[in-house]
């Protein structure tokens, strides 16, 4: 078993914490960051992904294409709709969850880049 890097453990903790005690808006904010960043990354590398590397190709294939674009758009729409229904305190909590998720995703990709190209 390979241990998680700190950024991965932190994102797992954010997901667990948000799932158990966050509002619907906070849950959607974290999911939107996660899935939207994966879509962006998957679209960026799709044409260059080695089909013979099953694990990588499967991940990229799952996180790109018209169907997954629709999933991300659906999540974004749900978040936008929730934003219309919640008060300023709820919006602030969503904003904080969103920004924390963005930072953790950035940390994750920076960490992967560092370990690949150090």
C-alpha positions as CSV (number, residue, x, y, z in Angstrom):
1,X,0.0,0.0,0.0
2,X,1.4,3.4,-1.0
3,X,0.7,6.2,1.5
4,X,-1.1,9.3,0.3
5,X,0.8,12.5,0.0
6,X,-0.3,15.3,2.3
7,X,-2.3,17.1,-0.5
8,X,-4.2,13.9,-1.3
9,X,-5.0,13.2,2.4
10,X,-6.2,16.8,2.8
11,X,-8.5,16.5,-0.2
12,X,-9.9,13.2,1.1
13,X,-10.5,14.9,4.5
14,X,-12.3,17.9,2.8
15,X,-14.5,15.4,0.9
16,X,-15.4,13.5,4.0
17,X,-15.9,16.6,6.1
18,X,-18.1,18.2,3.5
19,X,-20.1,15.1,2.9
20,X,-20.9,14.6,6.6
21,X,-21.4,18.1,7.8
22,X,-21.5,20.5,4.8
23,X,-24.6,22.0,3.2
24,X,-25.8,20.9,-0.3
25,X,-24.1,24.1,-1.7
26,X,-20.8,23.2,0.0
27,X,-21.0,19.6,-1.3
28,X,-21.7,20.9,-4.8
29,X,-18.9,23.5,-4.6
30,X,-16.3,20.8,-3.8
31,X,-17.7,18.4,-6.5
32,X,-17.7,21.1,-9.1
33,X,-14.0,22.0,-8.5
34,X,-13.0,18.3,-8.5
35,X,-14.9,17.2,-11.6
36,X,-14.4,20.5,-13.6
37,X,-10.6,20.3,-13.0
38,X,-10.6,16.7,-14.1
39,X,-12.6,17.5,-17.2
40,X,-10.2,20.3,-18.1
41,X,-7.2,18.1,-17.5
42,X,-8.7,15.1,-19.4
43,X,-9.6,17.3,-22.4
44,X,-6.1,18.7,-22.4
45,X,-4.3,15.3,-22.5
46,X,-6.8,13.1,-24.3
47,X,-5.2,13.3,-27.7
48,X,-1.7,12.5,-26.2
49,X,-2.7,9.7,-23.9
50,X,-1.2,6.3,-24.6
51,X,-4.0,3.8,-25.2
52,X,-1.7,1.0,-24.2
53,X,-1.5,2.3,-20.6
54,X,-4.9,1.0,-19.5
55,X,-5.1,2.8,-16.2
56,X,-4.2,6.2,-17.5
57,X,-6.2,5.9,-20.7
58,X,-9.3,4.7,-18.8
59,X,-9.0,7.6,-16.4
60,X,-8.7,10.2,-19.2
61,X,-11.4,8.6,-21.2
62,X,-13.8,8.7,-18.2
63,X,-13.0,12.4,-17.5
64,X,-13.3,13.7,-21.0
65,X,-15.8,13.7,-23.8
66,X,-19.4,14.8,-24.3
67,X,-21.0,12.7,-21.6
68,X,-18.6,13.9,-18.9
69,X,-18.9,17.5,-20.1
70,X,-22.7,17.1,-19.5
71,X,-22.0,15.8,-16.0
72,X,-19.9,18.8,-15.1
73,X,-22.4,21.2,-16.6
74,X,-25.2,19.5,-14.6
75,X,-23.2,19.9,-11.4
76,X,-22.4,23.5,-12.2
77,X,-26.1,24.2,-12.9
78,X,-27.1,22.6,-9.6
79,X,-24.5,24.8,-7.8
80,X,-25.7,28.0,-9.5
81,X,-29.3,27.1,-8.7
82,X,-28.4,26.4,-5.0
83,X,-26.6,29.8,-5.0
84,X,-29.9,31.5,-5.9
85,X,-31.6,29.9,-2.9
86,X,-29.2,30.4,0.0
87,X,-28.4,33.4,2.1
88,X,-25.1,35.3,2.3
89,X,-23.8,33.0,5.1
90,X,-24.5,30.0,3.0
91,X,-22.8,31.6,0.0
92,X,-19.8,32.5,2.1
93,X,-19.5,28.8,3.2
94,X,-19.8,27.7,-0.4
95,X,-17.1,30.1,-1.5
96,X,-14.8,28.9,1.2
97,X,-15.3,25.3,0.3
98,X,-14.8,26.1,-3.4
99,X,-11.6,28.0,-2.8
100,X,-10.2,25.3,-0.4
101,X,-11.0,22.7,-3.0
102,X,-9.3,24.8,-5.7
103,X,-6.2,25.1,-3.6
104,X,-6.0,21.4,-2.8
105,X,-6.5,20.5,-6.5
106,X,-3.6,22.9,-7.3
107,X,-1.5,21.3,-4.6
108,X,-2.3,17.9,-6.0
109,X,-1.2,18.7,-9.6
110,X,1.8,20.6,-8.4
111,X,2.8,17.6,-6.3
112,X,2.3,15.2,-9.2
113,X,4.4,17.5,-11.4
114,X,7.1,17.8,-8.8
115,X,7.4,14.0,-8.4
116,X,7.4,13.5,-12.1
117,X,9.9,16.1,-13.1
118,X,12.1,16.7,-10.0
